């Protein structure tokens, strides 16, 4: 394989700078916040939705890169994650909380399944 050109190196460097490592502890904290009996405050709702979308993006990337989609459960969860990621946060309070909980459940289930099939380490 020939060395990368200057343009290709810049592209790789830009991607590395934009990369955020997967943080299983942060995922579990966010999942706990949205699945708790007491729903998050209205002020935290949009921020939690964005963070959960980020977790889902990383988990889907991990699943695809690890070829975990061959597992039927992972494939189904990846489809659900992509669908939820594309959905906007609803305007009504109850609808927004329900959407947050769907994001949280999906992120948690995908994380757990990737851990079971050893595509991901268990978060502490």
N, C-alpha and C positions, 0 to 999 in steps of 0.2 A: 504494500500500500504506500503510495507516494506521500510525502509530507503535506500538511495542509497549507493552503495559500494564505496570504495575509488577511484576506476577506473572510476566509473560513475560520481562521484563528480568532478574529474579532467577534464573529458570530458565537463561537464556543465560549469565549470570555464573557460576552454579554449574557449568555444563558447561565453560566456559572454564577455571575453576579446576581441574577434574578432568582436563583434557586433558593428555596427554603426547605431545610430538612424536615422530614416527618417527625413530629413530636407526639408520641403516643400519650404522654401524660397530659398534654394540653387538650388532646382529643377527648380523653376521658373526663377531664374537668368540664369541657363544654357540653358533652353529652349529659353529664350529671346535672348541669345547670338547666338544661331544657327538659329533662325528664323528671325533675324533682316535682314533688306534690305542689310546691309553690311556684307558679310560673315566673319567669324572669320579668323584670320591670319593662314598661314600654320603651324606656330609653335604651335598654340593653338588647332589645329584640333584633333590630337591624344588624347590629354589630355581631351578635351571636350567629345570625343567619349567614353573614359573610364568612365568619370563621369556620362554620360547619361546611359551607360550600368549598372552602379551601381544603379542609380535611378530606372531603369526598374526592376532590380533584387529585390529591396526593395518593389516596387509597386506590383510585381507579388507575392511575399511572403505575403504581406498584403492581397491581393485578395484571395489567396489560404487559408490562415489562417482564414479569415473572411467568407469563403464559398461564396464569391461574384461571383464566376464563374457560379453560377446558373443564374445570369443575362446574357442573350445572348450577350449583348454588351461587358460586361467585359470579357466573355469567348473568344470572337473574339479578343479583344485587348491583352489579355494574350497570345494567340497564336502568334499574330503579334510581341509582345514584345520578346517572346522566339526566334522567327525566326531571328529578327534583332539582338538580343544579340549574337546569334551564328555566324552571318556574320562578316567577317573581314572588316576592314576599307579599301576601295579600294585605289589603288595607285594614280590614276589620280585625279587632283585637283577638277574638276567639279563633278566627281563621289563621291569623299570623302565628298564634301559639300552636295550633294544630300542625301548621307547616313546619315550624321549628321542631316539633316532636317527631315528625316524619323524617326530617333531615337527621336528627339525633339517632333515631332507631336505625336508620339505614347505615349511617356511619359506624355505629356500634356493631351492627350485625356483620358488615363487610370487614371491619377490623378483626372481629372474633373469628370469622371464617378464614381470613388470610393467615391468622395465627394458627388455627387448627391444621391447615394444610402446609404449614411451615414456609409460607411465602413472606412472613413477617414475624418479628419477634414480639413476644407478649410485652405490653406496656406495664410498667411498674405502678 
